Amino acid sequence: MTTTTSATNNHHLSPAFPGRAPWGTANKLRAWQQAAMDRYIQAQPRDFLAVATPGAGKTTFALTLASWLLHHHVVQQVTVVAPTEHLKKQWAEAAARIGIKLDPEYSAGPLSREYHGVALTYAGVGVRPMLHRNRIEQRKTLVILDEIHHAGDSKSWGEACLEAFEPATRRLALTGTPFRSDTNPIPFVTYEEGNDGIRRSSADYTYGYGNALADGVVRPVIFLSYSGNMRWRTKAGDEIAARLGEPMTKDAVSQAWRTALDPRGDWMPNVLRAADQRLTEVRKSIPDAGALVIASDQEQARAYAKLIREITGSGATLVLSDDSGASQRIDDFSQSQDRWMVAVRMVSEGVDVPRLAVGVYATTISTPLFFAQAVGRFVRSRKRGETASVFLPTVPMLLGFANEMEVERDHVLDKPKKDGEEDPYAESEEEMEEANKEQDEDTGEQEQFSFEALESEAVFDRVLYDGAEFGMQAHAGSEEEQDYLGIPGLLEPDQVQLLLQKRQARQIAHSRKKPDAEADLLEIPAERRPVVTHKELLELRKQLNTLVGAYVHQSGKPHGVIHTELRRVCGGPPSAEATAGQLNERIKKVREWATRMR
């Protein structure tokens, strides 16, 4: 059996095509890339699915494997299929660096002999599947399907991929995100039925975020969440006020969220100011660190860029659509020392700007796939100890995604659901279509019909890291907020955890006016320190809601009245933003009330 090591050593022997540059590879493969290569070369499968977290280096793995297959005459040409025009060109550039020439502009007809293959988009395959099938039938071909979940975006794309690439000699599927939550089967992915009768996707090699973090391949991500009071007018003319993150209907959550993102309010300027301050801190240790705002539409993107200029005195690179000009702007930003870029959707997946270290999630797209890809823009590590910081609105669904960064998921075809149960990871077809658009659209005018944002404020809410929550509610610009914005940009993952614990302990000490509380707290063993996980907070909120529900039947008072009274008596923010201690106090109080009524 040929080993990966010998194959790698032989890359610079005679090329597969006489007269052309010999095949190359990355200087040194990461451990997971080498292990995946070993597994592939040993098995020699026709289809291979590699799931690796964003930033882990899927492109290097795929091109190294392509180089090996070309050199050993297993295949004669390569076809890469990517989600967007920019990524298609990015693949061609990466391949050229190791001697594989891909034509990113191919449209029809015979391929020039100077190329070893083509780079396409899924949309392009969908338009002319038979063109690509005929080309693949003529020569032994490796097809690399980048972000394979996109092949299930629509029935036509999936069918086109099946039609075009069924004759391929080898197919390598790649993805870096949780799979789709709908039940559209993904072409060339194997599904295995479990003991429960449910069919799930089966990866040939998986390298998750948790493993990549432990290996130093990706950066630890610190999520900084901001809440605040929002006020808006509905299409019926009613004015509504609510606190971002508090329990409310799905429509109200959406409207409060959009109110926060409105550039005319106070929430976005304050969050951008905080993010820029965080960027300044990070640049003390990572001098070229950059920041990215992911916006919902063109109008808001332009407004955010204007705010950044007002806040920082410098302009931001503005990327509005997936065209050749936008690709060049992304490339220019990647090579520059500029601080800020503002983009609509397209930078959320696969675009490689390794110096991005600070992000602002300023879009209302709420699918786990899009969120994971967006966060993936900031996790690529260049040297040990770099950290990433992502600023979020306090929206329960987003907080859930942030707290489950390390959860590995498979694509499930059979999804029985209990009556009335809502799956937070179930993306509707509309959400998937919105999240996966290749080009941005100006949707601001349409959204004006459903509501009008009137007023917003920003309140620093909490920090989420490694499944735990830290911090105390504080106004933007407060000492408590500054404490977290000043976290150094170079820290090992365990150092991040310890520093956050110290910050929280100091704030608890300050709030209790006991100077020695921090020292006392840090004497407690790590496993007993008051760091409450997201799941534990969820359980406390469920317990409180159950008790309030029971008290509703006893007292005849509405849920909202009881929650308001609990906040008045016990203090603190709404339940969705309350700390474990505040929730426990309310649980104790509602039990007292219930006991008195018996």
BELKATA-V321138 format. One record per residue. N is the residue number from 0. SS is DSSP state (@ for helix, = for strand, . for the rest). PHI is phi as a letter, one per 40 degrees, with the letter a starting at -180 (none if undefined). PSI is psi as a letter, one per 20 degrees, with the letter a starting at -180 (999 if undefined). Layout:
BEGIN
n=N ss=SS phi=PHI psi=PSI
n=N ss=SS phi=PHI psi=PSI
END
This chain:
BEGIN
n=0 ss=. phi=none psi=p
n=1 ss=. phi=c psi=p
n=2 ss=. phi=c psi=r
n=3 ss=@ phi=c psi=h
n=4 ss=@ phi=c psi=g
n=5 ss=@ phi=c psi=h
n=6 ss=@ phi=c psi=g
n=7 ss=@ phi=c psi=g
n=8 ss=@ phi=c psi=h
n=9 ss=@ phi=c psi=j
n=10 ss=@ phi=d psi=h
n=11 ss=@ phi=c psi=j
n=12 ss=. phi=c psi=a
n=13 ss=. phi=d psi=p
n=14 ss=. phi=c psi=r
n=15 ss=. phi=c psi=h
n=16 ss=. phi=b psi=o
n=17 ss=. phi=d psi=p
n=18 ss=. phi=g psi=i
n=19 ss=. phi=b psi=r
n=20 ss=. phi=c psi=p
n=21 ss=. phi=c psi=q
n=22 ss=. phi=c psi=q
n=23 ss=. phi=b psi=a
n=24 ss=. phi=a psi=r
n=25 ss=. phi=c psi=q
n=26 ss=. phi=d psi=g
n=27 ss=. phi=a psi=p
n=28 ss=. phi=c psi=q
n=29 ss=. phi=c psi=r
n=30 ss=@ phi=d psi=g
n=31 ss=@ phi=c psi=h
n=32 ss=@ phi=c psi=g
n=33 ss=@ phi=c psi=g
n=34 ss=@ phi=c psi=g
n=35 ss=@ phi=c psi=h
n=36 ss=@ phi=c psi=g
n=37 ss=@ phi=d psi=g
n=38 ss=@ phi=c psi=g
n=39 ss=@ phi=c psi=g
n=40 ss=@ phi=c psi=h
n=41 ss=@ phi=c psi=g
n=42 ss=@ phi=c psi=h
n=43 ss=. phi=f psi=l
n=44 ss=. phi=c psi=q
n=45 ss=. phi=c psi=h
n=46 ss== phi=b psi=p
n=47 ss== phi=a psi=p
n=48 ss== phi=b psi=o
n=49 ss== phi=b psi=p
n=50 ss== phi=b psi=o
n=51 ss== phi=b psi=p
n=52 ss=. phi=d psi=q
n=53 ss=. phi=d psi=p
n=54 ss=. phi=g psi=i
n=55 ss=. phi=c psi=h
n=56 ss=. phi=h psi=l
n=57 ss=@ phi=c psi=h
n=58 ss=@ phi=c psi=g
n=59 ss=@ phi=c psi=g
n=60 ss=@ phi=d psi=g
n=61 ss=@ phi=c psi=g
n=62 ss=@ phi=c psi=h
n=63 ss=@ phi=c psi=g
n=64 ss=@ phi=c psi=g
n=65 ss=@ phi=d psi=g
n=66 ss=@ phi=c psi=g
n=67 ss=@ phi=c psi=g
n=68 ss=@ phi=c psi=h
n=69 ss=@ phi=c psi=g
n=70 ss=@ phi=c psi=h
n=71 ss=. phi=c psi=j
n=72 ss=. phi=f psi=k
n=73 ss=. phi=c psi=h
n=74 ss=. phi=b psi=r
n=75 ss=. phi=b psi=i
n=76 ss== phi=a psi=r
n=77 ss== phi=b psi=p
n=78 ss== phi=b psi=p
n=79 ss== phi=b psi=p
n=80 ss== phi=b psi=p
n=81 ss== phi=b psi=r
n=82 ss=. phi=c psi=h
n=83 ss=. phi=b psi=r
n=84 ss=@ phi=c psi=g
n=85 ss=@ phi=c psi=g
n=86 ss=@ phi=c psi=h
n=87 ss=@ phi=d psi=g
n=88 ss=@ phi=c psi=h
n=89 ss=@ phi=c psi=g
n=90 ss=@ phi=c psi=g
n=91 ss=@ phi=c psi=g
n=92 ss=@ phi=c psi=g
n=93 ss=@ phi=c psi=g
n=94 ss=@ phi=c psi=h
n=95 ss=@ phi=c psi=h
n=96 ss=. phi=c psi=h
n=97 ss=. phi=b psi=k
n=98 ss=. phi=g psi=j
n=99 ss=. phi=b psi=o
n=100 ss=. phi=c psi=o
n=101 ss== phi=b psi=p
n=102 ss== phi=c psi=o
n=103 ss=. phi=c psi=i
n=104 ss=. phi=b psi=j
n=105 ss=. phi=c psi=p
n=106 ss=. phi=b psi=g
n=107 ss=. phi=a psi=r
n=108 ss=. phi=g psi=a
n=109 ss=. phi=c psi=q
n=110 ss=. phi=c psi=p
n=111 ss=. phi=d psi=q
n=112 ss=. phi=c psi=i
n=113 ss=. phi=c psi=i
n=114 ss=. phi=b psi=q
n=115 ss=. phi=c psi=i
n=116 ss== phi=i psi=a
n=117 ss== phi=b psi=q
n=118 ss== phi=b psi=p
n=119 ss== phi=b psi=r
n=120 ss== phi=b psi=q
n=121 ss=@ phi=c psi=h
n=122 ss=@ phi=c psi=h
n=123 ss=@ phi=c psi=g
n=124 ss=@ phi=c psi=h
n=125 ss=@ phi=c psi=h
n=126 ss=@ phi=c psi=g
n=127 ss=. phi=b psi=m
n=128 ss=@ phi=c psi=h
n=129 ss=@ phi=c psi=h
n=130 ss=@ phi=d psi=g
n=131 ss=@ phi=c psi=h
n=132 ss=@ phi=c psi=g
n=133 ss=@ phi=c psi=h
n=134 ss=@ phi=c psi=h
n=135 ss=@ phi=c psi=h
n=136 ss=@ phi=c psi=h
n=137 ss=@ phi=c psi=h
n=138 ss=. phi=a psi=q
n=139 ss=. phi=c psi=p
n=140 ss== phi=b psi=p
n=141 ss== phi=c psi=p
n=142 ss== phi=b psi=p
n=143 ss== phi=b psi=o
n=144 ss== phi=b psi=n
n=145 ss=. phi=c psi=p
n=146 ss=. phi=f psi=m
n=147 ss=@ phi=d psi=h
n=148 ss=@ phi=d psi=h
n=149 ss=@ phi=c psi=h
n=150 ss=@ phi=c psi=i
n=151 ss=@ phi=b psi=j
n=152 ss=. phi=c psi=h
n=153 ss=. phi=a psi=q
n=154 ss=@ phi=c psi=h
n=155 ss=@ phi=c psi=h
n=156 ss=@ phi=c psi=g
n=157 ss=@ phi=c psi=g
n=158 ss=@ phi=c psi=h
n=159 ss=@ phi=c psi=g
n=160 ss=@ phi=c psi=g
n=161 ss=@ phi=c psi=g
n=162 ss=@ phi=c psi=g
n=163 ss=@ phi=c psi=h
n=164 ss=@ phi=b psi=j
n=165 ss=. phi=d psi=h
n=166 ss=. phi=c psi=i
n=167 ss=. phi=d psi=q
n=168 ss=. phi=c psi=g
n=169 ss== phi=b psi=q
n=170 ss== phi=b psi=p
n=171 ss== phi=b psi=o
n=172 ss== phi=b psi=p
n=173 ss== phi=b psi=q
n=174 ss== phi=a psi=q
n=175 ss=. phi=b psi=j
n=176 ss=. phi=b psi=r
n=177 ss=. phi=d psi=q
n=178 ss=. phi=c psi=r
n=179 ss=. phi=d psi=q
n=180 ss=. phi=c psi=i
n=181 ss=. phi=c psi=a
n=182 ss=. phi=b psi=k
n=183 ss=. phi=c psi=o
n=184 ss=. phi=c psi=q
n=185 ss=. phi=c psi=p
n=186 ss=. phi=d psi=q
n=187 ss=. phi=g psi=j
n=188 ss=. phi=b psi=p
n=189 ss=. phi=c psi=p
n=190 ss== phi=b psi=p
n=191 ss== phi=b psi=p
n=192 ss== phi=c psi=p
n=193 ss=. phi=c psi=a
n=194 ss=. phi=c psi=h
n=195 ss=. phi=c psi=j
n=196 ss=. phi=g psi=j
n=197 ss=. phi=c psi=p
n=198 ss== phi=c psi=p
n=199 ss== phi=b psi=q
n=200 ss== phi=c psi=q
n=201 ss=. phi=b psi=o
n=202 ss=. phi=c psi=q
n=203 ss=. phi=c psi=h
n=204 ss== phi=a psi=p
n=205 ss== phi=b psi=p
n=206 ss== phi=b psi=n
n=207 ss=. phi=c psi=r
n=208 ss=@ phi=c psi=g
n=209 ss=@ phi=c psi=g
n=210 ss=@ phi=c psi=g
n=211 ss=@ phi=c psi=h
n=212 ss=@ phi=c psi=g
n=213 ss=@ phi=c psi=h
n=214 ss=@ phi=c psi=i
n=215 ss=. phi=g psi=j
n=216 ss=. phi=c psi=h
n=217 ss== phi=b psi=r
n=218 ss=. phi=c psi=q
n=219 ss== phi=c psi=q
n=220 ss== phi=b psi=p
n=221 ss== phi=b psi=o
n=222 ss== phi=c psi=p
n=223 ss== phi=b psi=o
n=224 ss== phi=b psi=p
n=225 ss== phi=b psi=p
n=226 ss== phi=b psi=b
n=227 ss=. phi=h psi=r
n=228 ss== phi=c psi=p
n=229 ss== phi=b psi=q
n=230 ss== phi=b psi=p
n=231 ss== phi=a psi=r
n=232 ss== phi=b psi=p
n=233 ss== phi=c psi=r
n=234 ss=. phi=c psi=i
n=235 ss=. phi=c psi=i
n=236 ss=. phi=g psi=j
n=237 ss=. phi=c psi=p
n=238 ss== phi=c psi=p
n=239 ss== phi=b psi=p
n=240 ss== phi=b psi=p
n=241 ss== phi=a psi=r
n=242 ss== phi=c psi=p
n=243 ss=. phi=d psi=p
n=244 ss=. phi=h psi=i
n=245 ss=. phi=c psi=q
n=246 ss=. phi=d psi=p
n=247 ss=. phi=a psi=r
n=248 ss=. phi=c psi=r
n=249 ss=@ phi=c psi=g
n=250 ss=@ phi=c psi=g
n=251 ss=@ phi=c psi=h
n=252 ss=@ phi=d psi=g
n=253 ss=@ phi=c psi=g
n=254 ss=@ phi=c psi=h
n=255 ss=@ phi=c psi=h
n=256 ss=@ phi=c psi=g
n=257 ss=@ phi=c psi=h
n=258 ss=@ phi=c psi=g
n=259 ss=@ phi=c psi=g
n=260 ss=@ phi=c psi=i
n=261 ss=. phi=c psi=p
n=262 ss=. phi=c psi=i
n=263 ss=. phi=c psi=i
n=264 ss=. phi=c psi=a
n=265 ss=. phi=c psi=i
n=266 ss=@ phi=c psi=g
n=267 ss=@ phi=c psi=g
n=268 ss=@ phi=d psi=g
n=269 ss=@ phi=c psi=h
n=270 ss=@ phi=c psi=g
n=271 ss=@ phi=c psi=h
n=272 ss=@ phi=c psi=g
n=273 ss=@ phi=c psi=g
n=274 ss=@ phi=c psi=h
n=275 ss=@ phi=c psi=h
n=276 ss=@ phi=c psi=g
n=277 ss=@ phi=c psi=g
n=278 ss=@ phi=c psi=g
n=279 ss=@ phi=d psi=g
n=280 ss=@ phi=c psi=g
n=281 ss=@ phi=c psi=h
n=282 ss=@ phi=c psi=i
n=283 ss=. phi=c psi=h
n=284 ss=. phi=b psi=h
n=285 ss=. phi=b psi=n
n=286 ss=. phi=d psi=h
n=287 ss=. phi=c psi=j
n=288 ss=. phi=d psi=p
n=289 ss== phi=b psi=r
n=290 ss== phi=b psi=q
n=291 ss== phi=b psi=p
n=292 ss== phi=b psi=p
n=293 ss== phi=c psi=o
n=294 ss== phi=c psi=r
n=295 ss=. phi=c psi=h
n=296 ss=. phi=a psi=r
n=297 ss=@ phi=c psi=g
n=298 ss=@ phi=c psi=g
n=299 ss=@ phi=c psi=h
n=300 ss=@ phi=d psi=g
n=301 ss=@ phi=c psi=g
n=302 ss=@ phi=c psi=h
n=303 ss=@ phi=c psi=h
n=304 ss=@ phi=c psi=h
n=305 ss=@ phi=c psi=g
n=306 ss=@ phi=c psi=g
n=307 ss=@ phi=c psi=g
n=308 ss=@ phi=c psi=g
n=309 ss=@ phi=c psi=h
n=310 ss=@ phi=c psi=g
n=311 ss=@ phi=b psi=i
n=312 ss=. phi=g psi=i
n=313 ss=. phi=b psi=q
n=314 ss=. phi=c psi=r
n=315 ss=. phi=b psi=q
n=316 ss== phi=c psi=p
n=317 ss== phi=b psi=p
n=318 ss== phi=b psi=o
n=319 ss=. phi=b psi=h
n=320 ss=. phi=a psi=r
n=321 ss=. phi=c psi=m
n=322 ss=. phi=b psi=r
n=323 ss=@ phi=c psi=h
n=324 ss=@ phi=c psi=h
n=325 ss=@ phi=c psi=g
n=326 ss=@ phi=d psi=g
n=327 ss=@ phi=c psi=h
n=328 ss=@ phi=c psi=h
n=329 ss=@ phi=c psi=g
n=330 ss=@ phi=c psi=g
n=331 ss=@ phi=c psi=g
n=332 ss=@ phi=c psi=g
n=333 ss=@ phi=c psi=h
n=334 ss=@ phi=c psi=i
n=335 ss=. phi=c psi=a
n=336 ss=. phi=b psi=j
n=337 ss=. phi=c psi=q
n=338 ss=. phi=c psi=g
n=339 ss== phi=b psi=q
n=340 ss== phi=b psi=q
n=341 ss== phi=b psi=p
n=342 ss== phi=a psi=q
n=343 ss== phi=b psi=o
n=344 ss=. phi=g psi=g
n=345 ss=@ phi=c psi=h
n=346 ss=@ phi=c psi=j
n=347 ss=@ phi=c psi=i
n=348 ss=. phi=b psi=p
n=349 ss=. phi=g psi=h
n=350 ss=. phi=c psi=p
n=351 ss=. phi=c psi=o
n=352 ss=. phi=b psi=n
n=353 ss=. phi=d psi=h
n=354 ss=. phi=c psi=i
n=355 ss== phi=c psi=p
n=356 ss== phi=b psi=i
n=357 ss== phi=b psi=p
n=358 ss== phi=b psi=q
n=359 ss== phi=b psi=o
n=360 ss== phi=c psi=n
n=361 ss== phi=b psi=l
n=362 ss=. phi=b psi=q
n=363 ss=. phi=c psi=j
n=364 ss=. phi=c psi=p
n=365 ss=. phi=b psi=k
n=366 ss=. phi=c psi=q
n=367 ss=@ phi=c psi=h
n=368 ss=@ phi=c psi=g
n=369 ss=@ phi=c psi=g
n=370 ss=@ phi=c psi=g
n=371 ss=@ phi=c psi=g
n=372 ss=@ phi=c psi=h
n=373 ss=@ phi=c psi=g
n=374 ss=@ phi=c psi=h
n=375 ss=@ phi=c psi=i
n=376 ss=. phi=c psi=i
n=377 ss=. phi=b psi=i
n=378 ss=. phi=c psi=i
n=379 ss== phi=c psi=o
n=380 ss=. phi=c psi=p
n=381 ss=. phi=b psi=h
n=382 ss=. phi=a psi=q
n=383 ss=. phi=d psi=p
n=384 ss=. phi=g psi=i
n=385 ss== phi=c psi=q
n=386 ss== phi=b psi=q
n=387 ss== phi=b psi=q
n=388 ss== phi=b psi=p
n=389 ss== phi=b psi=p
n=390 ss== phi=c psi=p
n=391 ss== phi=b psi=q
n=392 ss== phi=c psi=q
n=393 ss=. phi=c psi=n
n=394 ss=. phi=b psi=p
n=395 ss=@ phi=d psi=g
n=396 ss=@ phi=c psi=g
n=397 ss=@ phi=c psi=h
n=398 ss=@ phi=c psi=h
n=399 ss=@ phi=c psi=g
n=400 ss=@ phi=c psi=g
n=401 ss=@ phi=c psi=h
n=402 ss=@ phi=c psi=i
n=403 ss=. phi=b psi=k
n=404 ss=. phi=d psi=h
n=405 ss=. phi=c psi=i
n=406 ss=. phi=c psi=p
n=407 ss=. phi=c psi=p
n=408 ss=. phi=b psi=q
n=409 ss=. phi=b psi=r
n=410 ss=. phi=c psi=p
n=411 ss== phi=b psi=p
n=412 ss=. phi=c psi=h
n=413 ss=. phi=b psi=o
n=414 ss=. phi=b psi=m
n=415 ss=. phi=c psi=p
n=416 ss=. phi=b psi=p
n=417 ss=. phi=c psi=q
n=418 ss=. phi=d psi=p
n=419 ss=. phi=g psi=i
n=420 ss=. phi=c psi=p
n=421 ss=. phi=b psi=p
n=422 ss=. phi=c psi=o
n=423 ss=. phi=c psi=i
n=424 ss=. phi=b psi=j
n=425 ss=. phi=c psi=o
n=426 ss=. phi=c psi=p
n=427 ss=. phi=c psi=r
n=428 ss=@ phi=d psi=h
n=429 ss=@ phi=c psi=g
n=430 ss=@ phi=c psi=g
n=431 ss=@ phi=c psi=g
n=432 ss=@ phi=c psi=g
n=433 ss=@ phi=c psi=g
n=434 ss=@ phi=c psi=h
n=435 ss=. phi=b psi=j
n=436 ss=. phi=d psi=p
n=437 ss=. phi=c psi=h
n=438 ss=. phi=b psi=q
n=439 ss=. phi=c psi=q
n=440 ss=. phi=b psi=q
n=441 ss=. phi=c psi=n
n=442 ss=. phi=b psi=j
n=443 ss=@ phi=d psi=g
n=444 ss=@ phi=c psi=g
n=445 ss=@ phi=c psi=h
n=446 ss=@ phi=c psi=h
n=447 ss=@ phi=c psi=h
n=448 ss=. phi=c psi=h
n=449 ss=. phi=c psi=h
n=450 ss== phi=a psi=r
n=451 ss== phi=b psi=p
n=452 ss== phi=c psi=p
n=453 ss== phi=b psi=g
n=454 ss== phi=a psi=q
n=455 ss== phi=a psi=q
n=456 ss=. phi=b psi=q
n=457 ss=. phi=b psi=p
n=458 ss== phi=b psi=p
n=459 ss== phi=c psi=p
n=460 ss== phi=b psi=f
n=461 ss== phi=a psi=r
n=462 ss== phi=b psi=p
n=463 ss== phi=b psi=p
n=464 ss== phi=a psi=p
n=465 ss=. phi=f psi=l
n=466 ss=. phi=g psi=j
n=467 ss== phi=b psi=q
n=468 ss== phi=b psi=p
n=469 ss== phi=b psi=q
n=470 ss=. phi=h psi=r
n=471 ss=. phi=b psi=q
n=472 ss=. phi=d psi=p
n=473 ss== phi=a psi=q
n=474 ss== phi=c psi=q
n=475 ss=. phi=d psi=p
n=476 ss=. phi=g psi=i
n=477 ss=. phi=c psi=r
n=478 ss=@ phi=c psi=h
n=479 ss=@ phi=c psi=g
n=480 ss=@ phi=c psi=g
n=481 ss=@ phi=d psi=h
n=482 ss=@ phi=d psi=g
n=483 ss=@ phi=c psi=h
n=484 ss=@ phi=c psi=h
n=485 ss=. phi=c psi=j
n=486 ss=. phi=c psi=p
n=487 ss=. phi=d psi=q
n=488 ss=. phi=c psi=i
n=489 ss== phi=b psi=o
n=490 ss=. phi=a psi=q
n=491 ss=. phi=c psi=q
n=492 ss=@ phi=d psi=g
n=493 ss=@ phi=c psi=h
n=494 ss=@ phi=c psi=h
n=495 ss=@ phi=d psi=g
n=496 ss=@ phi=d psi=g
n=497 ss=@ phi=c psi=g
n=498 ss=@ phi=c psi=g
n=499 ss=@ phi=c psi=h
n=500 ss=@ phi=c psi=g
n=501 ss=@ phi=c psi=g
n=502 ss=@ phi=c psi=g
n=503 ss=@ phi=c psi=g
n=504 ss=@ phi=c psi=g
n=505 ss=@ phi=c psi=h
n=506 ss=@ phi=c psi=h
n=507 ss=@ phi=c psi=g
n=508 ss=@ phi=c psi=g
n=509 ss=@ phi=c psi=g
n=510 ss=@ phi=c psi=h
n=511 ss=@ phi=c psi=i
n=512 ss=. phi=f psi=l
n=513 ss=. phi=b psi=n
n=514 ss=. phi=d psi=h
n=515 ss=. phi=c psi=j
n=516 ss=@ phi=c psi=h
n=517 ss=@ phi=c psi=g
n=518 ss=@ phi=c psi=g
n=519 ss=@ phi=c psi=g
n=520 ss=@ phi=c psi=g
n=521 ss=@ phi=c psi=i
n=522 ss=. phi=c psi=i
n=523 ss=. phi=c psi=p
n=524 ss=. phi=d psi=q
n=525 ss=@ phi=d psi=h
n=526 ss=@ phi=c psi=i
n=527 ss=@ phi=b psi=j
n=528 ss=. phi=c psi=q
n=529 ss=. phi=c psi=l
n=530 ss=. phi=b psi=o
n=531 ss== phi=b psi=p
n=532 ss== phi=c psi=r
n=533 ss=@ phi=d psi=g
n=534 ss=@ phi=c psi=h
n=535 ss=@ phi=c psi=h
n=536 ss=@ phi=c psi=h
n=537 ss=@ phi=c psi=g
n=538 ss=@ phi=c psi=g
n=539 ss=@ phi=c psi=g
n=540 ss=@ phi=c psi=g
n=541 ss=@ phi=c psi=g
n=542 ss=@ phi=c psi=g
n=543 ss=@ phi=c psi=g
n=544 ss=@ phi=c psi=h
n=545 ss=@ phi=c psi=g
n=546 ss=@ phi=c psi=h
n=547 ss=@ phi=c psi=g
n=548 ss=@ phi=c psi=g
n=549 ss=@ phi=c psi=h
n=550 ss=@ phi=c psi=h
n=551 ss=@ phi=d psi=g
n=552 ss=@ phi=c psi=h
n=553 ss=@ phi=c psi=g
n=554 ss=@ phi=c psi=h
n=555 ss=. phi=g psi=j
n=556 ss=. phi=c psi=q
n=557 ss=. phi=c psi=q
n=558 ss=@ phi=d psi=g
n=559 ss=@ phi=d psi=h
n=560 ss=@ phi=c psi=g
n=561 ss=@ phi=c psi=g
n=562 ss=@ phi=c psi=g
n=563 ss=@ phi=c psi=g
n=564 ss=@ phi=c psi=g
n=565 ss=@ phi=c psi=g
n=566 ss=@ phi=c psi=h
n=567 ss=@ phi=c psi=g
n=568 ss=@ phi=c psi=g
n=569 ss=@ phi=c psi=i
n=570 ss=. phi=g psi=r
n=571 ss=. phi=g psi=r
n=572 ss=. phi=c psi=a
n=573 ss=. phi=d psi=r
n=574 ss=@ phi=d psi=h
n=575 ss=@ phi=c psi=i
n=576 ss=@ phi=b psi=i
n=577 ss=. phi=c psi=q
n=578 ss=. phi=c psi=r
n=579 ss=@ phi=c psi=g
n=580 ss=@ phi=c psi=g
n=581 ss=@ phi=c psi=h
n=582 ss=@ phi=c psi=g
n=583 ss=@ phi=c psi=h
n=584 ss=@ phi=c psi=g
n=585 ss=@ phi=c psi=h
n=586 ss=@ phi=c psi=g
n=587 ss=@ phi=c psi=g
n=588 ss=@ phi=c psi=g
n=589 ss=@ phi=c psi=h
n=590 ss=@ phi=c psi=h
n=591 ss=@ phi=c psi=g
n=592 ss=@ phi=c psi=g
n=593 ss=@ phi=c psi=h
n=594 ss=@ phi=c psi=g
n=595 ss=@ phi=c psi=h
n=596 ss=@ phi=c psi=i
n=597 ss=. phi=c psi=999
END
